[in-house]
Amino acid sequence: MNRRSFLFGTIACLAMPAVARSGTLGIGLSEMRGSLLAPEPAAPRRTGDRSAEFQFAINRAAAAGRPLYIRAGSYDVSNIRLPDRTRLVGVPGETRLIYSGGGRFLYSEDARRLSLDGLMLEGANRALTDEDDGLLSLAFVEDLDVSHLTVQGSAGHGMALTRTAGSIRDCRIFGVRGTGIVSTEGRAVTIAGNVVSDCAGGGVHLRRWTAGEDGSTVRDNHIDRVGLVGVRLSSAGSVRISDNNLGVIEGSAILADEASAGTSVSGNTIDGAALGIALLGNGGAGLSLVEGNTVRNVASGTPAAAATSGRAAGVGIHVETPGTVTGNIVEAASHLGLSLGWGATLGSVVASGNVVRRAGAGIGVSVVAEAQATVITGNLLVDVPGGAVRGMRFAEFATEDLTRVGAVALPGLTVGENRVA
């Protein structure tokens, strides 16, 4: 049975009689269920908070294990608790739930399975009780399926998950004072195909209070015009960040902190940021991969990158963790195309097959770090007036161009077969 048949058969025949039997809803039966046989015009917006009626309908449908279809229209609600087995289905772009204030919007604290599809969640910039809350705040969900939601106007985050597993797909989140999507202590969450924009606190943030494997995937998202960081990892290990488009980022486009081991960053396109990709680390275990990314227009004119990462701005790709940096394109980076290490922090890393064009200098490698097996080979460096490969002391140049004949040899560093044009 396909999804359309499921909706026609299950919702029309099973869910709505459960609501009808309540007999106490101020929201009329026809308004709540809509029509699954022909399009209906949007219902006129009613004034007044309707939280009690809405909560009652959700509880009855969830208890019966049936979806609740909400027809086109606008509904002022707040403090709506989503019980286990809640399945809400709206008309994309037409079913609007508007936060009426006074605490929380939609939340769950102990549901195992939740599904939301085709809803617009409008926060109206009204205050939430907890500034770390989102318009949608879910905790301890084992099987989450969120799709085709529009989330806007939040005074906190857009969506906030805690110890939750599942997926957030094909949603649009914008106009948020906090971060678009926050996952705390996540369990292999998939965040895919979303559009996140105009979020002051950042795009996507995966965080853990104790460092460990998060196992989440952030892929195929479009993130632009966000403050601080586009995609941020805090103590979240084994995360894959792939095939995202990021632009007009005030700070770092992609940033993983020292405790986010085993990060994989591949196939992303970044156009406009203070710092492109930054994987921080202490040179310990957990190999990282930075492969096939395109980073353009990285400028050091803003202090946002230093504020969020503590590293220099104007750098296309900065890596301190052990691993590989290969097959990337960096174009128009005001300071460095590639940066390997920061002070004494530099893991064993191979940088090969990368193309850097129009950068202040091509590749910088820390000379402060203890000897590591660092290899810089087979890269193409074009229009790099500050030198092709330079030794660095933090953000400052410490050596002449290491690709030139007679350049000083540094312990543990191999520089060879790079093409300079």
N, C-alpha and C positions, 0 to 999 in steps of 0.2 A: 504494500500500500504506500503510495507516495504521500508527500507532505500535504499537498492540496486536498487529496481524498481524505486524509486524516482530519484536516480542519473541517471540511464539509460534513463528514460523517460524525466525528466525535463531538465537535463543538456544538453544532446545530442540534444534534439529537440528545446529547447527554448533559452538557454543561449548563445550558440555559434553563432546563426544567429544574435543576438544583437551585438556581437563583429564584426562579418563579415560586418554588414551594416556600421560600422564606416568608413571602407575603408582607414584608415590612420595609421594603426598600423604598426610600424617597426617590431614588433613580428608577425611572420606569423600566419595565422589562424590555420594551422595544428599544429603549435608548442604550441599555447595557449590552444587549446582544447584537444590535444592528441587524443587517441582512447579509446573508452569505449567498444570496441568489441574484442580487442585482445591486449596483452601486446606490448608495443613499446620500443625499445632501448632508453636509455637516449640521449637527444639531446646534441651535443657538446657545450661546454661553449663558449659564445661569449664575446668578450671584449667590454668594454665601458659601461657607465651608461645607463640604459634603464628605468629610473624612469618615464619619460613623457609617454611613451607607456604603461607602467604598470598601471599608474594612470588612463589613459584614459579608458583602458579596465575595470578596477574596477568600475569607475563611470558609464559607460554604463550599465554594468550588474546590479549594485545596483539600478539604476534608473528604470530598467525594473523588478526589484524584482526577478532576476534570479541568480543562483549560477554561479561562474566563476571557471571552472576547469583549472588547470595549469598543463601541462604535465611535465614529468620528465625532469630535466635540471637545470642549474644554471643561476640566474638572479641577476645582480648587480643593486641595487636600493637604494634609500634613500628618506626620507621625504614623505612617502606614507601615505596620509590621508584616513582613512576608513570611508566612508559615511554611513548613516543609511541604513540598509538592505544589507550590505555587507556580502556575503557568499563566502569564498575562499576554494576550495577543491584541495588538492595536492595529489601526490603519496607519501605515507609515506616512508621516508628515501631516496627519489629520487628527490623531488622538493625542490630546495635550493634557498632561497632568501638571498642574501649576502649584508650586509650593506656597501655602498660605501662611507659613511662618509658625514660630512657637516651638521650636525644638529640632526635629529631624524630618526628613522627607520620606523616602522609601528605605527601609532597613530590614536586616535579618540578622539574628544572633545565633541561631542553632538549627537552621534548615539544612537538610542534607542535599535536596535537589530543588533547583530553582530554574525557571526559564522565563525570559522577558523578550518580547519581539515586537518591533514596530511602534514603539511609544516615543513621544516627545516629553522630556522632563525639563521643565522650566523653573529655575530657582528664583527668578525675579530679584536676584541679588539680596534676598532676605537672609538675615543672620541664622546660622546653624548653632546649636548649643555648643558643639565641639568643633573648633576650627580645623581639626584634622579629619572631620567627617566629609563625606561627599553627598551629592544629591542622591546617589545610590550608594549605600554603605552595607556591605555584606561580610559576615564573619562565619568561619567554620563551615562553609558550604563545600560539600564533597563533589558535586556534579553541577556546575554552573554553565548555563547556556544563555548568553546575552547577545542579541543581534539586532541590527537595524534600529538602534536607539539614537535619538538626538538629545544631547544633554547641553544645556546652556544656562548662563546667568547664575553660576554658583558662587556663593560667598566663601566656600571652602574648596574642596577638590571636586572634580567631576564625578569620578567613580573611585571608591575606596574599598579595597578588598583586604581581609585579614585571614590568614591561614585557609585560603580558599583554592580549590582546583577547578579547572574548567576552561571556558573560552569567552573572550570578548571579541566579537567579529562585526565588521561592517557598520560601525557606529560613527557618529559625528559628535565631537565634543569641542565646544568653543565658548569664549567669554567667561573663563573661570579664573578666579583670583588665586587659587592654589594650583595644583598639578592636575593635568587632564585625567590620568589614570595612575593610581597608587596601589601597589600590591605589597603587603607586609607579610613576611613569613610565608610566601606563596608556595604552592605545591604544583609545579609544572603547569603554570597558567599559560595559555596561548592568547596573545594579543595580536590580532591580524586584521589587515584590511581596513583599519580605522583612519579617520581624518581628525587630527587634533590641532587646533589653532587658537591663537590669541589667549593663551593660558599663562598668566603671569609667573606661576611657580614652576613651570616646566611642562614637558609633554608626557613622558612615561617614567615612573620611578619604581624600581623593584628594590625592596630593602628588607633586611633581616636584622634583628637585634643581636643575634649571635651568628657569626660567620658560618656559612654552610652551603650545601648545594640547594639551589633554588630550582634549577632545571626548566625554567620558563623559556618561552620563545616569543620574540618581538619581531614580526616580519610583515612586509608589504603595507606598512602604515605610511601615511603622509602627515608629516609634522612640520608646522611652520609658524613663524611669528610667536614664538614662546620665549619667556624669560629663563634665565639660569641655564638649564640643560635640556636638550631634546629627549634623549634616552639616558637614564642614570641608573647605575647599579651601586648599591651600598651593602657590602658584605654578602652579596648574592652570587654564588658560584655556579659554574656550568650553565651559563645562559647563552643562548644563541640570538644574535641581533643581525637580521639579514634582510636585504632587498627593501629597505625603507628609503623614502625620500624625505630629506630634511633640509630646511632653508630658513634664512632670516632668524637665526638663533643668537640671542644676546651673549650667551656664554659658550659652553662646549656643546657640540652637536651630539656626541656620544661619549660618555664618561663612565669608567668603571674604577672604583676605588681599590685600595691596597688589598682588601679582604675578598675581592670578587675574583676568585681563581678560576682558571679554565674558560675564560670568556672567548667566544667566537664572534667575530665581526666581519661579515662578508656581503659583498654585492650591494652595499648602500651607496646612495648618491647624496652628497652634501653640497649645497650651494649657498654660501653666506653664513659665516659663524665667526666667533672670535678664536675658537680652537676647534679643529675638526673632530678627530678621534683621539681619545686619551685613555690609555690603560695604565693605571698606576700600580705600583707593586714594590715588594721588598726583595725581589730576586729569588723568592722561595719556590715551592712546588706549584704545579698547576700551569701547564703550557697554554699559551694563548695563540689565537690565529687571527690575523688581520689580512684579508685577502680580497682582491677584486673590487675594492671600493673606489669611488670617484669623489674627490674632494676639491672644490673650487671656491675661490674668493674668500680666503681666510685672512682676516685683517687684525692687527694688534691695536687698533684705535680705541677699543673698549676695554675697561678693566674687568669685565664680567668673567672672562675665562680664568684670570688669576684668582678672582673671588671664589669661584666654585671649585677649582682644581688645585690652586696653589702653584700652577705652572705658567710658563710664558704663553702669551697669546700670539697670534699670527703664525701658528704651526699647523700644518696639514694633518699629520699623524704623529702622535707621541706615544712611545711604548717603553715601559720599564720592566715589564714582566718577561720571563723567558718564553720563547716561541718563535713564530715566523711572521714576517711582514713581506708579502709577496703579491705581485701582479696588481698593485694599486696605481692610480693616477692622481697626482696632486698638481693643481694648476692655480697660479696666482695666490701664493702664500707669502705674506709680507716678511716673515722672519725665517722660517725653515720649512722645507718640504716634509722631510722626515726628521724626527728627533728620537734618539735612542738613549735612554737613561736620564737621570736627574741627580746631580751630585753623586753620592756614593751608591745610589740605587740603580742597578742595571743587571738584569738577568741575561743569561746566554741567549742571544737572539740572532736570527739570520734575516737580513734585509736584502732581497734579491728580486730582479725582474720588475722593479718599480719604475715609473716614469714621473719625473718632476720637471715642470716647466714654469718659468717665470716665478721664481722664489728668491727671497733675499739671499739664501744659501741653500744648497741642495739637501745634504744630509748632515746632521750634527750627532756626535757620539760623545758621551761623557768621558772625560779623562780623570775624573775624581774617583770613579768607582774602582774597586779592586779588580784585578785581571779576570776577565770573563772570556769565554769562547764566543766572541762576537764577529760575525761575518757580514761584510758589506760588499756585494759583488753582483755584477751583471745588471746594474741599473743604468738608465738613460737619464742624464741630467742636462737640461736645455735652458739657456738664459738664466743662469744662476750667478749673478755678478759677485756675490759674496764668497764664492768658492763652491766646489762640488761636494767635498767631504771635509768637514771641519771638526776638530776636537773642541768640546764644550766644557766650560766650568759653570754649571747651572745654565743661565740664559746667555752667558757671555762667551765669545769666541776665545779659545785658549791656544789654538795652533793655526798654522797656515794650512793651505789645502793639502790634504793627505793623499790626493791622487797624483800629485806632481812628483817627478823624478827627484830623488834625494830627500823626500819628506821624512820626518821623524817616524820611527817605528814604535808603536805602543804595544805593551805586553797584552797578549790575548786577543788582539784585534787584527783581523785580516781584511784588507782593502784591495780589491783587484778586479780587473776586467770591467770596470765601469766606463761608460761612454759619455764624454762631456762635449757638448756642442753649444 
